[in-house]
Amino acid sequence: MVLSLCEVKAIFDVIANLKHRVILMTTYSGGFRVSEVAHLRVTDIDSKRMQIRVEQGKGKKDRYTLLSPALLEHLRTYWRYYHPTTWLFPGNRNDKPVGITTIQKVFKNAKKKARINKPATVHTLRHSFATHLLESGVDVFTIQKLLGHTSLHTTSIYIHIQRKNLQKIVNPLDQILEGQPRTLLIGQTAWK
């Protein structure tokens, strides 16, 4: 399941709560798993190198992912308003991170408000991030590193052939037969 760029934007646009909007923007922008975004610390944002550090992601591995300049501006606005100290997105108590269930509910409600009927979940934002990078020309090995996959096979799950890309492909048979007659006789039937 992949959301289009317009669908991702529609989800962000319907969220009035600044914290909730920035959580989902961060999830998409860095290709985070929901548990990873929930456990981000303020110190994980590296605005000088334009990276976000993922500490002890899946498989207990650390990695870095992208920090979008647009996201950085939203994070700065969010920080001025909420002043998080330890957890970037604290829960009801400042000493605990936001709950995964809370993030899932925020996404579900936003998807409904945006009138998106696809069976998408928060994880779909990660999936969409990877697919959108691939469609914009980023190589699969870079995407593998950003997502924190050990195996390229795992990253290949995120590779989707979009219909618009299929229409651009020139079939090798068409190249071989270019300039040859297009009528093929099968028995007594001519196919054109």
Backbone as CSV, one residue per row, in Angstrom:
resi,resn,N_x,N_y,N_z,CA_x,CA_y,CA_z,C_x,C_y,C_z
1,MET,0.843,-1.172,0.000,0.000,0.000,0.000,0.892,1.240,0.000
2,VAL,0.647,2.113,-0.952,1.390,3.358,-1.051,0.402,4.502,-1.177
3,LEU,0.663,5.575,-0.460,-0.121,6.797,-0.607,0.579,7.687,-1.619
4,SER,-0.184,8.387,-2.421,0.406,9.353,-3.350,0.902,10.561,-2.559
5,LEU,1.692,11.391,-3.206,2.145,12.624,-2.559,0.960,13.487,-2.144
6,CYS,-0.056,13.548,-3.000,-1.259,14.344,-2.690,-2.005,13.791,-1.484
7,GLU,-2.056,12.462,-1.377,-2.737,11.851,-0.233,-1.969,12.101,1.065
8,VAL,-0.651,12.020,1.003,0.153,12.298,2.196,-0.070,13.741,2.629
9,LYS,-0.041,14.660,1.683,-0.271,16.083,1.996,-1.671,16.286,2.574
10,ALA,-2.662,15.613,2.012,-4.039,15.743,2.502,-4.141,15.312,3.962
11,ILE,-3.411,14.265,4.328,-3.407,13.807,5.720,-2.824,14.886,6.624
12,PHE,-1.702,15.467,6.227,-1.095,16.522,7.037,-2.028,17.737,7.147
13,ASP,-2.662,18.078,6.041,-3.493,19.292,5.995,-4.712,19.246,6.903
14,VAL,-5.230,18.054,7.193,-6.449,17.978,8.008,-6.175,17.925,9.510
15,ILE,-4.915,17.861,9.895,-4.579,17.766,11.324,-4.387,19.164,11.899
16,ALA,-5.277,19.556,12.792,-5.211,20.893,13.401,-4.174,20.952,14.524
17,ASN,-3.986,19.855,15.247,-3.066,19.823,16.376,-1.624,19.813,15.865
18,LEU,-0.860,20.831,16.228,0.523,20.985,15.745,1.385,19.770,16.079
19,LYS,1.310,19.307,17.305,2.128,18.159,17.725,1.800,16.931,16.882
20,HIS,0.536,16.654,16.702,0.131,15.475,15.930,0.561,15.581,14.468
21,ARG,0.427,16.784,13.903,0.834,16.984,12.508,2.340,16.769,12.366
22,VAL,3.123,17.317,13.286,4.584,17.187,13.208,5.024,15.738,13.439
23,ILE,4.323,15.006,14.291,4.657,13.585,14.487,4.511,12.829,13.166
24,LEU,3.388,13.033,12.469,3.190,12.308,11.211,4.124,12.815,10.114
25,MET,4.400,14.107,10.102,5.351,14.642,9.119,6.738,14.035,9.343
26,THR,7.129,13.912,10.586,8.429,13.341,10.931,8.472,11.861,10.534
27,THR,7.385,11.155,10.798,7.304,9.739,10.444,7.534,9.546,8.956
28,TYR,6.835,10.339,8.156,6.977,10.231,6.698,8.354,10.709,6.243
29,SER,8.759,11.872,6.704,9.976,12.514,6.215,11.247,11.723,6.487
30,GLY,11.246,10.918,7.540,12.428,10.133,7.856,12.263,8.653,7.579
31,GLY,11.077,8.254,7.122,10.825,6.843,6.874,10.855,6.026,8.157
32,PHE,10.293,6.599,9.220,10.354,5.950,10.529,9.289,4.877,10.719
33,ARG,9.636,3.889,11.494,8.650,2.981,12.064,7.965,3.759,13.186
34,VAL,6.742,3.376,13.528,5.992,4.125,14.540,6.717,4.118,15.890
35,SER,7.328,3.007,16.249,8.055,2.944,17.533,9.287,3.847,17.512
36,GLU,9.901,3.988,16.341,11.093,4.838,16.231,10.743,6.311,16.405
37,VAL,9.674,6.748,15.762,9.300,8.159,15.882,8.841,8.465,17.302
38,ALA,8.169,7.512,17.935,7.707,7.721,19.312,8.883,7.901,20.273
39,HIS,9.993,7.230,19.992,11.137,7.262,20.911,12.254,8.226,20.493
40,LEU,11.952,9.134,19.591,12.955,10.149,19.250,13.180,11.084,20.432
41,ARG,14.428,11.463,20.606,14.790,12.432,21.649,15.114,13.763,20.972
42,VAL,15.017,14.809,21.718,15.345,16.140,21.198,16.758,16.143,20.631
43,THR,17.676,15.449,21.282,19.080,15.416,20.862,19.314,14.595,19.592
44,ASP,18.292,13.890,19.108,18.429,13.108,17.879,18.333,13.976,16.624
45,ILE,17.889,15.204,16.777,17.763,16.121,15.637,19.099,16.832,15.449
46,ASP,19.723,16.611,14.313,21.020,17.224,14.007,20.821,18.201,12.851
47,SER,20.519,19.454,13.200,20.219,20.456,12.172,21.460,20.910,11.410
48,LYS,22.629,20.741,11.980,23.856,21.121,11.271,24.145,20.149,10.118
49,ARG,23.932,18.868,10.357,24.178,17.852,9.327,22.902,17.474,8.580
50,MET,21.768,18.054,8.993,20.460,17.787,8.385,20.145,16.288,8.405
51,GLN,20.314,15.712,9.598,20.045,14.295,9.798,19.267,14.091,11.088
52,ILE,18.567,12.972,11.149,17.908,12.553,12.374,18.492,11.198,12.751
53,ARG,18.898,11.085,13.983,19.506,9.848,14.466,18.418,8.920,14.997
54,VAL,18.498,7.681,14.601,17.605,6.650,15.131,18.465,5.790,16.037
55,GLU,18.186,5.869,17.327,18.970,5.102,18.281,18.252,3.792,18.581
56,GLN,18.980,2.709,18.400,18.453,1.387,18.715,17.124,1.107,18.005
57,GLY,17.138,1.287,16.679,15.966,0.946,15.876,15.795,-0.565,15.846
58,LYS,14.999,-1.044,14.924,14.746,-2.483,14.822,16.077,-3.228,14.678
59,GLY,16.224,-4.309,15.407,17.486,-5.049,15.391,18.536,-4.398,16.269
60,LYS,18.109,-3.438,17.102,19.012,-2.718,18.028,20.145,-2.009,17.290
61,LYS,19.817,-1.489,16.080,20.830,-0.810,15.278,20.580,0.699,15.291
62,ASP,21.657,1.452,15.332,21.578,2.900,15.177,21.721,3.237,13.698
63,ARG,21.082,4.318,13.269,21.226,4.778,11.887,20.884,6.252,11.831
64,TYR,21.157,6.851,10.685,20.766,8.224,10.418,19.834,8.244,9.226
65,THR,18.881,9.147,9.262,17.997,9.354,8.132,17.921,10.849,7.842
66,LEU,17.157,11.191,6.846,17.085,12.568,6.367,16.350,13.499,7.324
67,LEU,16.816,14.724,7.401,16.088,15.805,8.059,15.755,16.816,6.975
68,SER,14.512,16.848,6.598,14.049,17.763,5.561,14.107,19.201,6.062
69,PRO,14.546,20.147,5.230,14.515,21.551,5.639,13.102,22.016,6.014
70,ALA,12.096,21.529,5.291,10.709,21.895,5.617,10.310,21.327,6.979
71,LEU,10.707,20.072,7.237,10.403,19.480,8.540,11.123,20.234,9.649
72,LEU,12.360,20.632,9.410,13.118,21.369,10.424,12.370,22.639,10.839
73,GLU,11.801,23.349,9.879,11.022,24.561,10.207,9.806,24.212,11.051
74,HIS,9.126,23.120,10.710,7.967,22.690,11.505,8.400,22.248,12.910
75,LEU,9.535,21.554,12.988,10.042,21.141,14.297,10.408,22.350,15.161
76,ARG,10.964,23.379,14.550,11.310,24.588,15.316,10.063,25.280,15.839
77,THR,9.026,25.354,15.023,7.752,25.930,15.472,7.182,25.087,16.603
78,TYR,7.199,23.780,16.419,6.719,22.854,17.446,7.504,23.036,18.741
79,TRP,8.828,23.139,18.642,9.669,23.283,19.833,9.360,24.595,20.571
80,ARG,9.172,25.676,19.819,8.844,26.963,20.454,7.529,26.890,21.223
81,TYR,6.613,26.102,20.729,5.302,26.005,21.360,5.290,25.016,22.525
82,TYR,5.928,23.852,22.358,5.853,22.791,23.367,7.073,22.686,24.283
83,HIS,8.233,23.161,23.867,9.473,23.076,24.638,9.767,21.670,25.166
84,PRO,9.816,20.666,24.285,10.143,19.326,24.787,11.570,19.317,25.321
85,THR,11.818,18.534,26.347,13.150,18.516,26.949,13.915,17.234,26.638
86,THR,13.342,16.093,26.948,14.015,14.817,26.682,13.447,14.177,25.431
87,TRP,12.192,13.760,25.509,11.521,13.129,24.371,11.072,14.198,23.406
88,LEU,11.317,13.998,22.122,10.879,14.965,21.120,9.362,15.085,21.142
89,PHE,8.696,13.942,21.294,7.234,13.922,21.366,6.820,13.233,22.666
90,PRO,6.806,13.997,23.771,6.430,13.382,25.041,4.954,13.009,25.059
91,GLY,4.641,12.045,25.941,3.254,11.646,26.126,2.571,12.602,27.087
92,ASN,1.538,12.121,27.751,0.825,12.955,28.729,1.737,13.379,29.870
93,ARG,2.694,12.512,30.191,3.726,12.858,31.176,5.010,13.137,30.408
94,ASN,5.709,14.172,30.777,6.929,14.561,30.048,8.047,13.537,30.148
95,ASP,8.000,12.651,31.153,9.080,11.682,31.318,8.862,10.409,30.494
96,LYS,7.767,10.367,29.728,7.463,9.210,28.880,7.230,9.683,27.450
97,PRO,7.643,8.865,26.445,7.375,9.251,25.055,5.896,9.075,24.721
98,VAL,5.473,9.709,23.658,4.101,9.556,23.180,3.841,8.073,22.916
99,GLY,2.630,7.645,23.159,2.296,6.244,22.959,2.114,5.896,21.485
100,ILE,2.500,4.702,21.142,2.352,4.215,19.765,0.875,4.201,19.372
101,THR,0.020,3.799,20.303,-1.413,3.764,20.037,-1.939,5.158,19.723
102,THR,-1.425,6.165,20.399,-1.828,7.548,20.136,-1.497,7.937,18.701
103,ILE,-0.286,7.612,18.260,0.132,7.938,16.893,-0.761,7.217,15.885
104,GLN,-1.049,5.962,16.159,-1.913,5.191,15.262,-3.308,5.799,15.169
105,LYS,-3.849,6.260,16.295,-5.176,6.883,16.301,-5.158,8.213,15.549
106,VAL,-4.098,8.979,15.731,-3.965,10.260,15.018,-3.991,10.011,13.519
107,PHE,-3.229,9.016,13.071,-3.182,8.698,11.643,-4.549,8.244,11.139
108,LYS,-5.169,7.347,11.871,-6.477,6.806,11.463,-7.515,7.924,11.335
109,ASN,-7.543,8.825,12.321,-8.494,9.944,12.279,-8.203,10.903,11.128
110,ALA,-6.925,11.173,10.896,-6.544,12.078,9.803,-6.888,11.467,8.450
111,LYS,-6.642,10.187,8.298,-6.963,9.492,7.047,-8.465,9.573,6.774
112,LYS,-9.243,9.387,7.815,-10.711,9.466,7.674,-11.140,10.886,7.297
113,LYS,-10.580,11.885,7.987,-10.911,13.289,7.691,-10.510,13.677,6.275
114,ALA,-9.397,13.113,5.803,-8.899,13.407,4.457,-9.647,12.605,3.395
115,ARG,-10.558,11.746,3.840,-11.378,10.908,2.949,-10.534,9.975,2.076
116,ILE,-9.539,9.405,2.701,-8.699,8.422,2.030,-9.205,7.050,2.446
117,ASN,-9.657,6.286,1.497,-10.283,4.994,1.775,-9.331,3.809,1.668
118,LYS,-8.104,4.047,1.284,-7.133,2.956,1.195,-6.908,2.368,2.588
119,PRO,-6.642,1.071,2.673,-6.380,0.457,3.987,-4.967,0.772,4.482
120,ALA,-4.685,2.035,4.661,-3.349,2.492,5.061,-3.239,2.568,6.582
121,THR,-2.010,2.399,7.067,-1.695,2.544,8.493,-0.523,3.521,8.612
122,VAL,-0.104,3.785,9.834,1.062,4.660,10.036,2.265,4.107,9.272
123,HIS,2.407,2.787,9.244,3.542,2.174,8.539,3.508,2.491,7.044
124,THR,2.334,2.799,6.523,2.207,3.162,5.111,2.987,4.440,4.811
125,LEU,3.134,5.328,5.795,3.942,6.536,5.585,5.395,6.159,5.306
126,ARG,5.917,5.185,6.028,7.297,4.699,5.798,7.402,4.089,4.403
127,HIS,6.426,3.274,4.078,6.378,2.618,2.780,6.303,3.658,1.653
128,SER,5.475,4.665,1.846,5.309,5.729,0.845,6.594,6.540,0.695
129,PHE,7.251,6.854,1.812,8.531,7.571,1.806,9.534,6.844,0.906
130,ALA,9.686,5.529,1.121,10.641,4.741,0.341,10.267,4.721,-1.132
131,THR,8.992,4.544,-1.406,8.527,4.486,-2.796,8.711,5.833,-3.485
132,HIS,8.396,6.921,-2.797,8.544,8.253,-3.390,10.010,8.578,-3.656
133,LEU,10.899,8.148,-2.756,12.332,8.343,-3.008,12.763,7.584,-4.257
134,LEU,12.328,6.345,-4.355,12.678,5.515,-5.508,12.169,6.149,-6.796
135,GLU,10.934,6.619,-6.788,10.354,7.246,-7.975,11.057,8.542,-8.361
136,SER,11.674,9.199,-7.372,12.389,10.439,-7.686,13.844,10.196,-8.078
137,GLY,14.230,8.914,-8.161,15.558,8.596,-8.677,16.596,8.212,-7.643
138,VAL,16.233,8.130,-6.373,17.194,7.728,-5.348,17.433,6.227,-5.491
139,ASP,18.693,5.822,-5.433,19.012,4.407,-5.640,18.588,3.561,-4.441
140,VAL,18.334,2.316,-4.705,17.798,1.390,-3.714,18.780,1.162,-2.553
141,PHE,20.071,1.280,-2.792,21.053,1.091,-1.725,21.004,2.231,-0.713
142,THR,20.793,3.451,-1.189,20.650,4.594,-0.286,19.368,4.450,0.534
143,ILE,18.288,4.037,-0.125,17.021,3.825,0.574,17.187,2.745,1.640
144,GLN,17.926,1.699,1.310,18.202,0.620,2.268,18.843,1.181,3.533
145,LYS,19.829,2.049,3.379,20.524,2.633,4.538,19.595,3.554,5.335
146,LEU,18.809,4.363,4.629,17.899,5.277,5.318,16.854,4.528,6.138
147,LEU,16.397,3.395,5.624,15.377,2.616,6.319,15.961,1.704,7.392
148,GLY,17.286,1.505,7.352,17.931,0.665,8.355,17.799,-0.817,8.089
149,HIS,17.675,-1.186,6.825,17.583,-2.596,6.471,18.972,-3.207,6.338
150,THR,19.145,-4.386,6.867,20.395,-5.111,6.706,20.455,-5.735,5.322
151,SER,19.324,-6.259,4.894,19.255,-6.982,3.628,18.587,-6.141,2.548
152,LEU,19.161,-6.173,1.374,18.557,-5.489,0.231,17.216,-6.141,-0.127
153,HIS,17.089,-7.417,0.169,15.830,-8.133,-0.088,14.676,-7.465,0.672
154,THR,14.931,-7.057,1.902,13.895,-6.385,2.695,13.501,-5.072,2.040
155,THR,14.467,-4.321,1.563,14.192,-3.035,0.915,13.411,-3.239,-0.370
156,SER,13.669,-4.350,-1.052,12.988,-4.577,-2.326,11.479,-4.701,-2.160
157,ILE,11.017,-4.989,-0.964,9.577,-5.047,-0.698,8.948,-3.675,-0.941
158,TYR,9.718,-2.614,-0.739,9.204,-1.255,-0.902,9.192,-0.796,-2.350
159,ILE,9.745,-1.619,-3.231,9.827,-1.229,-4.635,8.535,-1.621,-5.329
160,HIS,7.854,-0.638,-5.844,6.603,-0.871,-6.560,6.731,-0.288,-7.948
161,ILE,6.185,-0.990,-8.909,6.153,-0.446,-10.256,4.823,0.258,-10.424
162,GLN,4.868,1.555,-10.498,3.652,2.336,-10.664,3.197,2.269,-12.112
163,ARG,1.902,2.362,-12.343,1.342,2.277,-13.695,1.977,3.311,-14.618
164,LYS,2.199,4.515,-14.116,2.793,5.539,-14.977,4.197,5.131,-15.431
165,ASN,4.912,4.400,-14.573,6.242,3.933,-14.956,6.155,2.799,-15.973
166,LEU,5.135,1.961,-15.866,4.961,0.874,-16.823,4.737,1.413,-18.224
167,GLN,4.033,2.519,-18.341,3.729,3.084,-19.647,4.974,3.642,-20.335
168,LYS,6.012,3.917,-19.582,7.247,4.460,-20.151,8.198,3.368,-20.640
169,ILE,7.942,2.139,-20.240,8.838,1.047,-20.588,8.627,0.632,-22.035
170,VAL,9.733,0.516,-22.760,9.686,-0.012,-24.123,10.006,-1.489,-24.033
171,ASN,9.061,-2.303,-24.455,9.240,-3.741,-24.400,10.367,-4.145,-25.356
172,PRO,11.275,-5.014,-24.916,12.378,-5.435,-25.790,11.900,-6.056,-27.101
173,LEU,10.756,-6.730,-27.076,10.234,-7.308,-28.305,9.902,-6.212,-29.321
174,ASP,9.366,-5.094,-28.841,9.068,-3.979,-29.739,10.352,-3.432,-30.372
175,GLN,11.426,-3.437,-29.615,12.711,-2.984,-30.156,13.221,-3.940,-31.223
176,ILE,13.068,-5.229,-30.982,13.535,-6.249,-31.935,12.748,-6.178,-33.231
177,LEU,11.430,-6.035,-33.094,10.552,-6.087,-34.263,10.267,-4.720,-34.871
178,GLU,10.936,-3.689,-34.411,10.694,-2.335,-34.914,10.853,-2.297,-36.435
179,GLY,9.842,-1.758,-37.088,9.880,-1.626,-38.536,9.374,-2.846,-39.280
180,GLN,9.057,-3.919,-38.597,8.540,-5.120,-39.260,7.014,-5.061,-39.295
181,PRO,6.398,-5.785,-40.235,4.931,-5.791,-40.330,4.309,-6.273,-39.027
182,ARG,3.153,-5.704,-38.656,2.501,-6.029,-37.403,1.393,-7.057,-37.552
183,THR,1.260,-7.655,-38.714,0.228,-8.672,-38.911,0.852,-10.037,-38.743
184,LEU,0.239,-10.846,-37.911,0.719,-12.194,-37.671,-0.419,-13.156,-37.981
185,LEU,-0.168,-14.092,-38.877,-1.202,-15.055,-39.246,-1.122,-16.269,-38.336
186,ILE,-2.251,-16.568,-37.700,-2.351,-17.750,-36.846,-3.480,-18.577,-37.422
187,GLY,-3.142,-19.702,-38.042,-4.158,-20.490,-38.729,-4.749,-19.637,-39.849
188,GLN,-6.036,-19.403,-39.790,-6.720,-18.566,-40.788,-7.029,-17.176,-40.254
189,THR,-6.657,-16.875,-38.988,-7.019,-15.606,-38.366,-5.855,-14.624,-38.425
190,ALA,-6.116,-13.405,-38.816,-5.096,-12.353,-38.832,-5.329,-11.440,-37.629
191,TRP,-4.309,-11.257,-36.824,-4.394,-10.367,-35.639,-3.690,-9.067,-35.980
192,LYS,-4.337,-7.977,-35.775,-3.721,-6.672,-36.048,-3.702,-5.837,-34.810
